[in-house]
Structure formats: C-alpha cells, structure tokens
Amino acid sequence: MRAVLILWAPPGRCRRRNVLKCEYAVRGEIVNIAQRLQQELLDKPGTLPFDEILYCNIGNPQSLGQHPITFFREVLALCDYPSILDKSETQGLFSADSIERAWKILDQIPGRATGAYSHSQGIKGLRDAIAAGIEARDGCPADPNDIFLTDGASPAVHMMMQLLISSEKDGILCPIPQYPLYSASIALHGGTLVPYYLDEASGWGLETSELKKQLEDAKSKGISVRALVVINPGNPTGQVLAEGNQRDIVEFCKKEGLVLLADEVYQENVYVPDKKFHSFKKVSRSMGYGEADISLVSFQSVSKGYYGECGKRGGYMEVTGFSADIREQIYKMASVNLCSNISGQILASLVMSPPKVGDESYDSYRGERDGILSSLARRAKTLEDALNSLEGITCNKAEGAMYLFPQINLPQKAIEAAKAAKTVPDTFYCRQLLNATGIVVVPGSGFGQVPGTWHFRCTILPQEDKIPAIVTRLTDFHKKFMDEYRD
Ligand SMILES: Cc1ncc(COP(=O)(O)O)c(CN[C@@H]2CONC2=O)c1O
C-alpha cells in the first residue's frame, strides 16, 4: 500500500514557536563555549590548561586535516575554469581521465557554464551518472528522474518533512538516539517526533516490536504517523543494520503504509568485516517490492564517506513509490529553490560514479580511498578501546559512520552538581571535559537517550597523530572527575 501525503496546511500555525522549539546540539552550547575559549587562547596565550581546542563535535573531516580526493578536485577545477582545458600544459598537470570526465560533464551543462542555473532536479547528465552508480551498487534499476540533487542531504530532509507534515497531528517515527537534523526539522515544520528506542545492550539494535509499540502508542494519542526514519549506518550510534533487520523494516513500512526515509549518508563508512552496507532500495527490490508497494526516499551526501566534502554542499534524494501528483509537488518544492549548487551536483555524480579499474586515476583514487577508510577504522577502534577502559564508561563498537557514543554511569554527586549548575548531567560532564582539556564533544541529551542514561558523542575524525593526545587528556580528566564526584 502506498503512503498518502496530506498537502494541505492549517492556517495560523505558529512558526515562531516552531523555531523556538528547534534545537541542533551538534553546534550547540558546548561548541559556543569552545569558540569563546578558542578566542581566549588567541587573546591570552598560556592562561588555559591546554593549548588548542580539539573539535570532536562534528563530522567535518577536512576541517581536521583530511585531504580531498585528487580525481574529484581535478574534475571540479577543470569544470569551473574550462579555459584550462585548452592549454597545452594541462595535459601534464591533470590526469587524462579527469580531463575526459570534465569534458563529458561540461558537455552536459547548458552553455558549459557551472555558473548557470540548472534543471531544478539537477543536471540530467549528472543524474544519469548517479543513477548508473546506484544501479552498479544495488544491482537493480534506478531512474534519473527519481533523483533530486540538493545542497547536501539536509535540505532534502527538510523538503520531505515539509511535504509530510501539515500539523502537530502528523508524526514521524525517529530513532532515539537520532541525528538532531530530524528532531529539528520536525519541530520547524510543526510535526510530532514519535520516538523508537534503539537497544544499546544489543549494539543499538532496531527491533520492529519497538516500532509497532510506538506506532500504536502514537495512534492512541491521535497522531497520524506518516513516515519512518532509519539512519544506516547510524549517527550517533554507529551501528550497521543486518540485512534481515532491514527486510523487517521494509515489511513494517509496507504494512503500515509509512514512507521509509532512508538516511544512507554513511554508506561508504563501514569498518567491521562482518557487516556490509545494503541500501533500502536494494533490500526492498530483493523482496519483490516495487514502485506500487512502498514509498521510499533514500538520502545520500558528499559530506561523509571517504570524500568528506561537507563544505561543497552536495547530495541527493532518490524518490520512489509516489504517485504522479505527489511527485509533481516534490518537483514544485525543488523548483522554488531554482537548483542546487553545481559544484555539489558534480561532486555527487563523482561520488556515485568514481574512477573504475583501468582508468588512469583508478590506482591513486583507490589508494586515497582505502587509506582514509582504513585510518578511520583504526581511529574508531583506538578510541572505543580507550573509552571502554575508563571507570563507569561503556561504549559500543563503531561498526560504521564517524562517531562513538559512550554511556557514562555518573556518580550521584556529579548528578547533584549538575543540578546545582542548572544543567543536565551529560552536559555538565562535557562542559567540565572541555574546560579541562579543550576537547569538544556533544552531550547525549542532544541526540536523545533512554531516560536516566547519560552519553556523549565523540567523532573519530582527529588525524591519527592527534588520537594519543586525545586519549591521554580524556583519560586524565575522567580519572580526576570520577575522584572528585565519587559517592
Ligand atoms: C545522518 C546524517 N544525515 C544527514 C546529514 C547532513 O549532511 P549534509 O552535509 O549532506 O547536509 C548528516 C551530517 N552529519 C552531521 C554534521 O556533522 N556531524 C553530524 O552529525 C548526518 O550525520
């Protein structure tokens, strides 16, 4: 059964209240304190117990020293300044296949101008390349007309929330812990977040019994649940779903007529040998479900993976299983923003259609890609082991994505001290950690957690030579903190 979207919005919804309700902890209170401390380090060197701020709050790899992929940047440079292509010295500066790919892309852009508006879904030739990449990944057909290129995955998520939510009676099932883009977008659009709790004891497992329970609970409160968000690999939790679990989720959405919003921005970030990324598109088609059976929106981004091109703002949503009139509304929404930026569009096509075996750049591309991913896997393991060695901390493995999300069993004295400081315990801990070490992490309360449990999220992104210092500073701080607040 296909999901039905209500495209009518009640008059007088208080948008100002929605803005006030909206929160985004990844760049919240702790980061604001860090930026003040950063200025203090500049203004008054030597006055703080550390000499640099280590930003472990945001999945922003290149801000922490990760290099971009050479082939991607060669193609971008050539596309943005095509007259280089006519110069004889270019052959010696750029690989033959990046020159060839740049010509191919420019021939697909009207006027060969990356400064021109494009089709509101994105340049058709680039969507062809992305669709081909999806087909190569999944082994099932992908239609370029189902692809909407966006300025990162974030605006695509906002667009879908705008379409799905018409009042606070419209609910969206979201994982807890969740990436706060979802809670923020649902708040901004005046909807209701319907939580389903991931099971920390089973490595952040997603049980369909929990989905059913939360769905029924929402219905009993008069909430009409429209969609189910799944983030796979998970942020902040780092789990990679087993294919059988994904089949159960597809079955659940089909049975309940829910739109499946599959956030797959970490699809290239899988670090454990016993897990593999399967797209929900591939899983649903392998179950024999097609356009008429399930409404599925798959999100991808150029911000993650091994490319980490966060600032280029590229990504897409693949929209399948919606009726023509709803597709028309989605296109209308996209057209209001005219188009996404062309560099982001080009990058999204390169991410989904990178150099192949035999291409001149393949070996260097493969070396850069594997080097980054193997380093991320090592950093994840080192930090996971360090966290698990600390008193009162348990940390599930980061099977994928870019984060660790340890649980801290805080002494009652620390909980009382947090209350006295008019803050919640995990924020109190993160604030103390920052003030003592310069390490910036995000309190678990910014992602949601089982009431009475406390966590923080730390990225695995600082370069490997920085990891020992982070482990040392964190370990020393934690020992002192636990001694100070021991019951
Ligand atoms: C699960 C998930 N979906 C979407 C996005 C948005 O990506 P775009 O850059 O394409 O809009 C992010 C970004 N990750 C945020 C940003 O850094 N740290 C985070 O947790 C994310 O983690």
The ligand as a MOL file (V3000), in Angstrom:
LIG
                    3D

  0  0  0     0  0            999 V3000
M  V30 BEGIN CTAB
M  V30 COUNTS 22 23 0 0 0
M  V30 BEGIN ATOM
M  V30 1 C 22.8330 11.0740 9.4400 0
M  V30 2 C 23.0760 12.3910 8.7400 0
M  V30 3 N 22.2050 12.7990 7.7850 0
M  V30 4 C 22.3890 13.9770 7.1350 0
M  V30 5 C 23.4610 14.7850 7.4360 0
M  V30 6 C 23.5810 16.1210 6.6870 0
M  V30 7 O 24.5590 16.0390 5.7420 0
M  V30 8 P 24.7730 17.1810 4.6520 0
M  V30 9 O 26.1090 17.7810 4.9510 0
M  V30 10 O 24.7460 16.4640 3.3410 0
M  V30 11 O 23.6540 18.1590 4.7560 0
M  V30 12 C 24.3870 14.4070 8.4160 0
M  V30 13 C 25.5480 15.3270 8.7300 0
M  V30 14 N 26.2990 14.9760 9.9000 0
M  V30 15 C 26.3530 15.9740 10.9270 0
M  V30 16 C 27.2570 17.1090 10.5600 0
M  V30 17 O 28.4980 16.7570 11.2530 0
M  V30 18 N 28.2000 15.9080 12.3040 0
M  V30 19 C 26.9480 15.4220 12.1920 0
M  V30 20 O 26.4070 14.6710 12.9610 0
M  V30 21 C 24.1980 13.1930 9.0850 0
M  V30 22 O 25.0450 12.7740 10.0360 0
M  V30 END ATOM
M  V30 BEGIN BOND
M  V30 1 1 1 2
M  V30 2 1 2 3
M  V30 3 2 2 21
M  V30 4 2 3 4
M  V30 5 1 4 5
M  V30 6 1 5 6
M  V30 7 2 5 12
M  V30 8 1 6 7
M  V30 9 1 7 8
M  V30 10 2 8 9
M  V30 11 1 8 10
M  V30 12 1 8 11
M  V30 13 1 12 13
M  V30 14 1 12 21
M  V30 15 1 13 14
M  V30 16 1 14 15
M  V30 17 1 15 16
M  V30 18 1 15 19
M  V30 19 1 16 17
M  V30 20 1 17 18
M  V30 21 1 18 19
M  V30 22 2 19 20
M  V30 23 1 21 22
M  V30 END BOND
M  V30 END CTAB
M  END
